[in-house]
C-alpha cells in the first residue's frame, strides 16, 4: 500500500463526482488513480493541472494557451485575479514538486502527498468554479431563448 493511499482515495471520490462531465481531466486523473509508481503519480498530477490551467486560460483569459509555459499562465491568472491566491499557491506547489516526476530527478516518496493534496484542493475549487461558470452561462442564455 502506497503511503499516499489516503490522498488517492480522496481523488477517487472527486473523480466519481464529475465522471462523464470533464473528459480531459477524467482521462488524466484515471491514470493517476490507477498507478502505484511515484513518478507516474507526479507526472499525471501535473497533467491534471495542465488540463485545468489550459481550460482556465481559454475561459478566463479568453485566449488559447498554445505553448506558453504552465508557470506563466498560472502567474497571469493570479495577476488578473481570475483565480484566488490560495488556489494559485496550490498550483505553484503542485507545479514545482511534480517536476521531479516529469524529469529524471530524485525525490522522496513523501513528496507525493503534498502534490496530491494540492491537486485535490485545485480540483475541488475548479469543480465549484465550473458549476458557477455554467450557471452564469445559463442566466445569460435562458433570457435569449424564445418560447413559442
C-alpha positions as CSV (number, residue, x, y, z in Angstrom):
1,X,0.0,0.0,0.0
2,X,1.4,3.4,-1.0
3,X,2.0,6.0,1.6
4,X,-0.3,8.3,-0.3
5,X,-3.3,5.9,-0.5
6,X,-5.5,8.3,1.6
7,X,-4.9,11.1,-0.8
8,X,-5.7,8.8,-3.8
9,X,-9.0,7.8,-2.1
10,X,-10.0,11.4,-1.9
11,X,-9.1,11.9,-5.6
12,X,-11.2,8.8,-6.4
13,X,-14.2,10.4,-4.7
14,X,-13.7,13.6,-6.6
15,X,-13.3,11.6,-9.8
16,X,-16.6,9.8,-9.2
17,X,-18.3,13.2,-8.6
18,X,-17.6,14.6,-12.1
19,X,-17.3,11.4,-14.1
20,X,-18.8,11.8,-17.6
21,X,-18.6,15.6,-17.4
22,X,-14.9,16.6,-17.8
23,X,-13.4,14.0,-20.2
24,X,-9.9,15.6,-20.5
25,X,-9.5,15.8,-16.7
26,X,-11.0,12.3,-16.3
27,X,-8.5,10.8,-18.6
28,X,-5.5,12.1,-16.7
29,X,-7.0,11.5,-13.2
30,X,-7.9,8.0,-14.1
31,X,-4.2,7.2,-15.0
32,X,-3.1,8.8,-11.7
33,X,-5.5,6.8,-9.6
34,X,-4.6,3.5,-11.2
35,X,-0.8,3.7,-10.7
36,X,1.4,2.8,-7.8
37,X,4.5,4.4,-9.2
38,X,5.5,7.7,-7.6
39,X,6.9,9.1,-10.8
40,X,3.7,8.4,-12.7
41,X,1.6,9.9,-9.9
42,X,3.7,13.1,-10.1
43,X,3.5,13.1,-13.9
44,X,-0.3,12.7,-14.0
45,X,-0.8,15.2,-11.2
46,X,1.0,17.8,-13.4
47,X,-1.1,16.7,-16.4
48,X,-4.3,17.3,-14.4
49,X,-3.0,20.7,-13.5
50,X,-2.2,21.4,-17.2
51,X,-5.8,20.5,-18.2
52,X,-7.3,22.8,-15.6
53,X,-5.0,25.7,-16.3
54,X,-5.5,25.3,-20.1
55,X,-9.2,25.5,-19.6
56,X,-8.9,28.5,-17.3
57,X,-6.7,30.2,-19.9
58,X,-9.4,29.8,-22.5
59,X,-12.4,30.6,-20.3
60,X,-10.9,33.3,-18.0
61,X,-8.2,34.9,-20.1
62,X,-10.2,34.4,-23.3
63,X,-7.3,33.0,-25.3
64,X,-5.7,29.7,-26.2
65,X,-2.7,28.6,-24.1
66,X,-0.8,27.3,-27.1
67,X,2.8,26.5,-26.0
68,X,3.0,29.0,-23.2
69,X,4.8,27.6,-20.1
70,X,2.4,26.5,-17.3
71,X,4.1,28.8,-14.8
72,X,3.4,31.8,-17.0
73,X,-0.3,31.1,-17.4
74,X,-0.6,30.5,-13.6
75,X,1.0,33.8,-13.0
76,X,-1.3,35.6,-15.4
77,X,-4.4,34.0,-13.8
78,X,-3.1,35.4,-10.5
79,X,-2.2,38.8,-11.9
80,X,-5.6,39.2,-13.5
81,X,-7.3,38.0,-10.3
82,X,-9.1,35.1,-12.1
83,X,-8.1,32.5,-9.5
84,X,-7.9,33.1,-5.7
85,X,-4.4,33.4,-4.2
86,X,-4.8,30.2,-2.1
87,X,-5.5,28.2,-5.2
88,X,-2.6,29.8,-7.0
89,X,-0.4,28.7,-4.1
90,X,-1.6,25.1,-4.6
91,X,-0.9,25.4,-8.3
92,X,2.6,26.7,-7.7
93,X,3.3,23.9,-5.2
94,X,2.0,21.2,-7.4
95,X,3.8,22.5,-10.5
96,X,7.1,22.8,-8.6
97,X,7.1,19.4,-6.9
98,X,5.6,17.5,-9.9
99,X,8.6,18.5,-11.9
100,X,10.5,15.7,-10.1
101,X,8.3,13.1,-11.6
102,X,8.4,14.5,-15.1
103,X,12.3,14.7,-15.2
104,X,14.9,12.2,-14.1
105,X,15.4,13.8,-10.6
106,X,15.5,12.1,-7.2
107,X,12.7,12.8,-4.8
108,X,11.3,11.2,-1.6
109,X,8.0,9.3,-1.9
110,X,6.7,11.5,0.9
111,X,6.8,14.4,-1.5
112,X,3.9,12.8,-3.4
113,X,1.5,13.5,-0.6
114,X,1.6,17.3,-0.8
115,X,1.3,17.1,-4.6
116,X,-1.9,15.1,-4.3
117,X,-3.2,17.3,-1.6
118,X,-2.6,20.4,-3.8
119,X,-4.3,18.6,-6.7
120,X,-7.3,17.7,-4.6
121,X,-7.6,21.4,-3.4
122,X,-7.4,22.6,-7.0
123,X,-9.9,20.2,-8.3
124,X,-12.4,21.0,-5.6
125,X,-12.1,24.7,-6.4
126,X,-12.2,24.0,-10.1
127,X,-15.4,22.0,-9.9
128,X,-17.1,24.8,-7.9
129,X,-15.8,27.3,-10.5
130,X,-17.1,25.2,-13.4
131,X,-20.5,25.0,-11.8
132,X,-20.6,28.7,-11.2
133,X,-19.4,29.4,-14.8
134,X,-22.1,27.0,-16.1
135,X,-24.9,28.7,-14.1
136,X,-23.8,32.1,-15.2
137,X,-23.9,31.0,-18.8
138,X,-27.4,29.7,-18.2
139,X,-28.5,33.0,-16.8
140,X,-27.3,34.7,-20.0
141,X,-28.7,32.1,-22.4
142,X,-32.1,31.5,-20.9
143,X,-33.4,35.1,-21.5
144,X,-32.4,34.7,-25.1
145,X,-34.5,31.6,-25.7
146,X,-37.8,32.4,-27.2
147,X,-40.8,30.4,-26.2
148,X,-43.2,29.8,-29.0
